[in-house]
Amino acid sequence: MRNSSLLFLLFITSTIFSCREKADDSKAVYVGPKSELFGIDMVYSDSARKVVRMVTEEQLTLSSEDRVYPKEMKLWFYDKTGKITSEVRGDSAHFYRQKNTYKLIGHVVIHNIEKGETLKTDEFNWLPVEKRIFTDKAVQLRTRTELVNGVGLDAAQDFSSYSLRKVRNSVVAVEGMPTN
């Protein structure tokens, strides 16, 4: 009799707990990335001609369709003959879908191979449709003969032409100064 009372009590207890309303998980909102891609090696072309190559380890696509590149990003720009004219690298990047703009962030280095010039900054923006890059941050430009520091830059995306907004100081160096 004692066992049957214990079984009856156990049955009633389990029935009470199973009849409770379950927590409504349908209101939980997922805030993580919509997709994750790894080992990105993408080529942008124009009229079947390679214009830009982008390489990065990881791409996260957010619900807003923005893309985050949390690891190093490298870009190579090509001329009409398919020759690399400039190289760009940054610690990370963000693509803003609404503005169709990339922002490279952290130790950004732009190297113009043809001119032997190297530009360093903390961040820069790339507008692929307008084929231009710009930054409002401090920049350091090293040419074969001088070292120029300034704030702000506007340039063609392949770094073939550029202008510094505010030059802070300029040092003329010896011919053949290394550009790295």
N, C-alpha and C positions, 0 to 999 in steps of 0.2 A: 504494500500500500504506500509505503514511504517512497519507493522508486517511482510509482505512478504519479504521485503528487509532485515529485521533482521533475518528471518528464512534462507534466501538465504546465508547471510554472515556466519551464524552459520554452515550451511551445508558445505560451502567451507572451513571454518576453520577446521572443524572436518575431512574433506577429506584430507586436507594437512597433518594434524598430523597423520592420520592413514596410509598414504603412506610413512612416514619416515621409514628408515631402522631400524629394531630392533637391539638392541645390541646383539652381538654374545656371548652367554653364554657357548657355547660348548668348549671354550678354558679354562674355569675355571677348576682348578685342585683341587680335594678334598684331603685334607691333614690330615683328622681325622682318627680315628681307623677304621679298616676294620670290626671288630666286638667287642662287649663288652659282657662279661659274669660276672655274679654276684653269690656270694655264692659258691666258688670253694672248693670242697673237693675231691681231686684226689688221687688215689693209683697207684703207679708204682709197677709192679710185674715182677718177673723173674721165668719162669717155673711154673706159677700159684702160686707163693709164694710171699707174700707181702714183698717188700723191703723198700719202702719209701711212706709216706703219706704226701701230701701237702695240706694245708688249707690256703685260703686267701679270702678276701671279693670281690675283683674285678680283672678282667683280661682284658686287652686291646690288641687286636691283630692288629699289624700295617701292612701296605701294603707289607713290607719286610718280613712278617711272624715272625718278632720278637714279643715277648709278654712283655708287661709292667704290673707289679703288683704294683699299686700306694699305696696300703695299706699294713698293716702288713702281713707278710708271716710266716707261721710256717711249719716246717718239722719234721717228726719223722722217724728215721731209725730203721729197724728191723733186728734181727739176723735170722738164719735158722730155729729156732724153733718158730718164730713169736713174740718174746719178743722185746719190745722197748729197744734199746741200747743207743740211744742219741736223744736229742731234739735240734732244731735250730729255732731261730726266728730273724727276721729283720724288720725294719720299712717299707721297700719296696724292690722290686726286678725287675730284667730285664732278660729275656731269649733272648740270641743272637742265632738265628736260624742257621746262617752260621757256627758258632763255636760249636753249641750244648752245650752252657755254660750258667749257671745261675749266676747272680751276686746279692747277697743280700747286701743291703745298709742301713746304719743307725742303731746304737745300736744293732749290731749283737751279739747274745749270743748263745753259743754252750754248751750244758750240757751233759756230758757223765755220764749216770745214773749208769752204772756198776762200774766205777772208782771213782765216786763222784767228778769229775773235771768239772770246768766251765771256758770257754774261752770267753773273750769279745774283740771285735774289731769294727771298723767302717764299714768295708766291707769285704766280702770274695767271692771267686768264687767257684762254684761247677761244676765239670765235671762228669755228670752221667755215661758216657760210660767208663771213666777211674776209676770211683768210688773213686774220690779224691777231696779234697778241698784245697784251698790255698789262701793266702793273702800276699800282700807286705806292708800292713799297720801295725801300732802299735797294739800289742796284750797284753792282760793281762790274765795269766793263774793262776787259783786258784785251788790248789789240797787240799787234807786233811791236809797237813803239810806245804805247802809253797805257796808263792805268787811270781810269776815270770813275769817280764815285758820284752818285746822284740819287735823286728820289723821283720815281716815276719813269715809265718807258712806254712808248708806242712803237710797234714794229710790224712788218710783214710776217706772216706765220713761218716763213722759211728763214727769217732773220736776215734777208738780203738787204733790207733798208730799215732804219730805226731812227728814233729821236729820243733823247733823254729830256725830261721835263725840267728838272732842277739839277744842274751840275754843282756839286759841293766842292770838289777839288779834282785836280788832274795832275798826274805826274808823267812827264816825258821820260822814257827810258831809253836804253841802248837798243840799237837795231838788233833784231833777232831775239827779243825778249820772249821767253816761253809763255804760251797762252794758257797753260793749265793751272 
